Amino acid sequence: MPLTQDRNTHMKGRDLVVVGVAASTVIYAGSLVVVAGGYAKPGETATGLTYIGRADEMVDNSAGADGDQSVTVRRNQAFKWENLSGDPITEADLFNQCYIVDDETVAKTDGTGTRSVAGTVVAVDSDGVWVE
């Protein structure tokens, strides 16, 4: 039904999100974080992972079950990750997708179908790749 008066529409920020951590998992502050099966974990070479951002804190859920601990993840920013020397991203790759290797490294290709998408390359520096 259309509004007939002002409405207090609730809002939720998306720059910081809190996500339950996967069982038997440690996530380090500053690491590339993915979600798999609904729970956060450090980036790794695997398919089916969804990149969500950078961990704002260290969380040790190594002795816990899925969701026993939660991690705060910063999103909607470009983060500088390591560039895989064996599959490097170059200036020619600007505004193309790159792929997750581990919790601090990205690569140019999907590793013949073994890596998940990290995001879009927005800059390449001598010491890393900016990904949003």
Residue pairs with C-beta under 8 A, 6 or more apart in sequence:
14 75
14 76
15 74
15 75
15 76
15 77
16 56
16 72
16 73
16 74
16 75
17 52
17 53
17 72
17 73
17 75
18 70
18 71
18 72
18 73
19 33
19 35
19 39
19 40
19 52
19 70
19 71
19 73
20 38
20 39
20 40
20 66
20 67
20 68
20 69
20 70
21 27
21 39
21 40
21 41
21 59
21 61
21 64
21 66
21 67
21 68
21 69
21 70
21 71
22 36
22 37
22 39
22 40
22 41
22 61
22 66
23 39
23 61
23 64
23 65
23 66
23 68
24 61
24 62
24 63
24 64
25 39
25 40
25 41
25 42
25 61
25 62
26 42
26 58
26 59
26 60
26 61
26 62
27 33
27 40
27 41
27 42
27 55
27 58
27 59
27 61
27 71
27 103
28 42
28 55
28 58
28 103
29 55
29 56
29 57
29 58
30 54
30 55
30 104
31 42
31 43
31 54
31 55
31 103
31 104
32 42
32 43
32 51
32 54
32 79
32 81
32 100
32 102
32 103
32 104
32 105
32 106
32 118
33 40
33 41
33 42
33 43
33 51
33 52
33 53
33 54
33 55
33 71
33 73
33 103
34 40
34 41
34 42
34 43
34 44
34 49
34 50
34 51
34 52
34 100
34 116
35 41
35 49
35 50
35 52
36 46
36 48
36 49
36 50
37 66
38 66
39 66
39 67
40 52
40 70
40 71
40 73
42 102
42 103
43 49
43 51
43 100
43 101
43 102
43 103
43 104
43 105
43 118
44 100
44 102
44 103
45 100
45 101
45 102
45 111
45 114
45 115
46 114
46 115
46 116
47 113
47 114
47 115
47 116
48 116
49 100
49 116
50 116
51 100
51 116
51 117
51 118
51 119
52 73
52 75
53 73
53 74
53 75
53 76
53 77
53 79
54 73
54 74
54 77
54 79
55 71
55 72
55 73
55 74
56 71
56 72
56 73
56 74
57 71
57 72
59 69
59 70
59 71
60 69
61 68
61 69
76 132
77 132
78 122
78 123
78 130
78 131
78 132
79 130
79 131
79 132
80 125
80 127
80 128
80 129
80 130
80 131
81 104
81 105
81 106
81 118
81 128
81 129
81 131
82 104
82 105
82 106
82 128
82 129
83 89
83 105
83 106
83 107
83 124
83 128
83 129
84 101
84 105
84 106
84 107
84 108
86 107
87 107
87 108
87 109
87 111
88 107
88 108
89 98
89 106
89 107
89 108
89 121
89 124
89 129
90 108
90 124
91 124
93 108
93 121
93 124
94 121
94 122
94 123
94 124
95 120
95 121
95 122
96 120
96 121
97 117
97 118
97 119
97 120
97 121
98 106
98 107
98 108
98 117
98 118
98 119
98 120
98 121
98 129
98 131
99 106
99 107
99 108
99 109
99 110
99 111
99 115
99 116
99 117
99 118
100 106
100 107
100 115
100 116
100 117
100 118
101 107
101 111
101 115
106 118
106 129
106 131
107 115
109 115
110 116
110 117
118 131
119 131
119 132
120 131
120 132
121 129
121 130
121 131
122 130
122 131
122 132
123 129
123 130
124 130
